[in-house]
């Protein structure tokens, strides 16, 4: 297996990649501003942002496979960021209650020989009709802090959802199914080994 570098400090992405048993290094992306290119479609812009994040580690890891990723929650075509505080988290959860929203992840894999793969994966998430009591109980867990859309499906936030259509790992923070396919496409074993 070639050296693998996850260009993300996300604990969720690190935990997902560790599930595959692959040895990897973590590098922080060196983008001054993590923004989507104006005038681009959301899917194209997210994939491009993942590519740009990964590319920032190329000088430090010239012979490694680089993974970049960026995930956002989208409702009614509008991105929902991370809540600034508890009132903002409450407002976000109330807006998502009883509705379907999308979780989109731009993913990029950069190969040392100059090849690159990039795409955006979309998962549909159906939220339950959230009572005020359920929202308050969830906010009391502090799990909504620093979470796009104000919930974490891999934690207690699963109790807020009715189901998903698409990739579960995408909702957590990185679509492993697509990453494994790309690794196989370049002849890398997408599973860890002893």
C-alpha positions as CSV (number, residue, x, y, z in Angstrom):
1,X,0.0,0.0,0.0
2,X,1.3,3.4,-0.9
3,X,1.6,6.0,1.9
4,X,-1.8,7.5,2.6
5,X,-2.4,11.0,4.0
6,X,-5.7,12.3,5.2
7,X,-5.6,16.0,4.7
8,X,-8.2,16.7,7.4
9,X,-8.1,17.1,11.1
10,X,-11.7,15.9,11.5
11,X,-12.0,13.2,14.2
12,X,-14.9,11.7,12.3
13,X,-12.9,11.3,9.1
14,X,-10.0,9.8,11.0
15,X,-12.3,7.3,12.7
16,X,-13.9,6.3,9.4
17,X,-10.6,5.8,7.6
18,X,-9.3,3.8,10.6
19,X,-12.3,1.4,10.1
20,X,-10.6,0.2,6.9
21,X,-7.5,-0.8,8.9
22,X,-5.3,1.3,6.5
23,X,-2.2,3.0,8.0
24,X,-2.4,6.7,7.3
25,X,-1.0,10.0,8.4
26,X,-3.1,13.1,9.2
27,X,-2.2,16.5,7.8
28,X,-4.0,19.8,8.4
29,X,-5.2,21.5,5.1
30,X,-3.3,24.7,4.5
31,X,-6.0,26.7,2.8
32,X,-6.2,30.3,4.1
33,X,-9.9,30.3,3.4
34,X,-12.1,27.2,2.9
35,X,-14.6,28.7,0.4
36,X,-16.6,27.4,-2.5
37,X,-15.8,29.0,-5.8
38,X,-18.5,31.5,-6.7
39,X,-20.6,30.8,-9.8
40,X,-20.0,27.1,-9.6
41,X,-22.6,24.5,-9.0
42,X,-22.6,23.2,-5.4
43,X,-21.5,19.6,-6.3
44,X,-18.7,20.8,-8.6
45,X,-17.5,23.4,-6.0
46,X,-17.5,20.9,-3.1
47,X,-15.4,18.4,-5.1
48,X,-13.0,21.3,-6.1
49,X,-12.7,22.3,-2.4
50,X,-11.8,18.8,-1.5
51,X,-9.2,18.7,-4.3
52,X,-7.7,22.0,-3.2
53,X,-7.5,20.8,0.5
54,X,-5.7,17.7,-0.6
55,X,-3.3,19.6,-2.9
56,X,-2.0,21.7,0.0
57,X,-0.2,18.6,1.4
58,X,1.6,17.7,-1.9
59,X,4.8,19.5,-1.1
60,X,5.1,17.8,2.3
61,X,4.1,14.3,1.0
62,X,5.3,14.1,-2.7
63,X,5.0,10.3,-2.9
64,X,1.8,9.8,-1.0
65,X,-1.9,9.3,-1.9
66,X,-3.7,12.4,-0.6
67,X,-7.3,12.4,0.5
68,X,-9.3,15.6,0.8
69,X,-12.9,16.0,1.9
70,X,-15.5,18.6,2.8
71,X,-19.0,17.9,4.0
72,X,-22.0,20.1,4.3
73,X,-25.7,19.8,5.1
74,X,-28.1,21.3,2.6
75,X,-31.8,22.1,3.1
76,X,-33.9,23.7,0.4
77,X,-30.8,24.2,-1.7
78,X,-29.1,26.3,1.0
79,X,-26.0,25.1,2.9
80,X,-26.4,24.8,6.7
81,X,-23.1,25.5,8.5
82,X,-22.1,24.7,12.0
83,X,-24.3,26.5,14.6
84,X,-22.7,29.5,16.3
85,X,-24.5,28.7,19.6
86,X,-27.3,26.7,21.2
87,X,-30.1,29.1,19.9
88,X,-28.7,28.7,16.4
89,X,-28.6,24.9,16.8
90,X,-32.2,24.8,18.1
91,X,-33.3,26.9,15.1
92,X,-31.5,24.5,12.7
93,X,-33.1,21.4,14.2
94,X,-36.5,23.0,14.2
95,X,-36.1,23.8,10.5
96,X,-35.0,20.2,9.7
97,X,-37.8,18.6,11.8
98,X,-40.0,16.2,9.8
99,X,-38.2,17.0,6.5
100,X,-35.7,15.5,4.1
101,X,-32.4,17.2,3.7
102,X,-29.2,16.4,2.0
103,X,-25.7,15.7,3.2
104,X,-23.1,16.3,0.5
105,X,-19.4,15.5,0.7
106,X,-16.8,16.6,-1.9
107,X,-14.1,13.9,-2.0
108,X,-10.7,13.9,-3.7
109,X,-7.9,11.4,-4.1
110,X,-4.6,12.6,-5.5
111,X,-2.1,10.1,-6.8
112,X,1.7,10.9,-6.8
113,X,1.8,10.3,-10.6
114,X,-0.5,13.3,-11.2
115,X,-3.8,11.5,-11.6
116,X,-6.7,12.7,-9.4
117,X,-10.2,11.7,-8.7
118,X,-12.8,14.0,-7.4
119,X,-16.6,13.8,-7.0
120,X,-19.4,14.9,-4.7
121,X,-21.6,12.2,-3.0
122,X,-25.2,13.1,-1.8
123,X,-27.2,11.3,0.8
124,X,-30.8,12.0,1.6
125,X,-31.6,12.1,5.3
126,X,-35.2,12.0,6.7
127,X,-35.6,13.7,10.1
128,X,-38.3,12.7,12.5
129,X,-40.9,15.2,13.6
130,X,-38.9,16.6,16.5
131,X,-40.7,17.6,19.6
132,X,-39.5,20.6,21.6
133,X,-38.6,18.1,24.4
134,X,-36.5,15.9,22.1
135,X,-34.7,18.9,20.7
136,X,-33.9,20.3,24.2
137,X,-32.7,16.8,25.4
138,X,-30.4,16.5,22.3
139,X,-29.0,20.0,22.8
140,X,-28.2,19.1,26.4
141,X,-25.8,16.4,25.1
142,X,-23.7,19.2,23.5
143,X,-23.3,16.9,20.4
144,X,-24.7,19.7,18.1
145,X,-21.6,21.8,18.8
146,X,-19.4,22.1,15.7
147,X,-21.7,19.9,13.6
148,X,-23.0,21.0,10.3
149,X,-26.8,20.8,10.5
150,X,-26.5,20.7,14.4
151,X,-26.5,16.9,14.7
152,X,-24.2,13.8,14.6
153,X,-25.8,10.7,13.1
154,X,-23.0,8.5,14.4
155,X,-23.8,9.6,17.9
156,X,-27.0,10.3,19.8
157,X,-28.2,12.3,16.8
158,X,-29.3,9.0,15.2
159,X,-32.4,9.3,17.5
160,X,-33.5,12.4,15.5
161,X,-33.5,10.5,12.1
162,X,-36.0,8.2,10.5
163,X,-33.7,6.9,7.8
164,X,-31.3,7.7,5.0
165,X,-31.1,7.0,1.3
166,X,-27.5,6.7,0.2
167,X,-24.1,6.4,1.9
168,X,-24.1,6.3,5.7
169,X,-20.4,7.1,5.9
170,X,-21.0,10.2,3.8
171,X,-23.4,11.5,6.5
172,X,-20.7,10.8,9.1
173,X,-18.2,12.8,7.1
174,X,-16.5,10.9,4.2
175,X,-18.0,8.5,1.7
176,X,-15.8,5.4,2.2
177,X,-17.5,3.4,-0.6
178,X,-16.3,5.8,-3.2
179,X,-12.8,6.1,-1.7
180,X,-12.5,2.3,-1.7
181,X,-13.6,2.2,-5.4
182,X,-10.9,4.7,-6.3
183,X,-8.2,2.8,-4.4
184,X,-9.2,-0.4,-6.2
185,X,-9.2,1.6,-9.6
186,X,-5.5,2.5,-9.0
187,X,-4.5,-1.0,-7.9
188,X,-4.3,-0.3,-4.2
189,X,-5.8,-2.8,-1.7
190,X,-8.7,-0.9,0.0
191,X,-8.3,-3.0,3.2
192,X,-5.8,-3.0,5.9
193,X,-3.3,-5.8,6.2
194,X,-1.1,-7.1,9.0
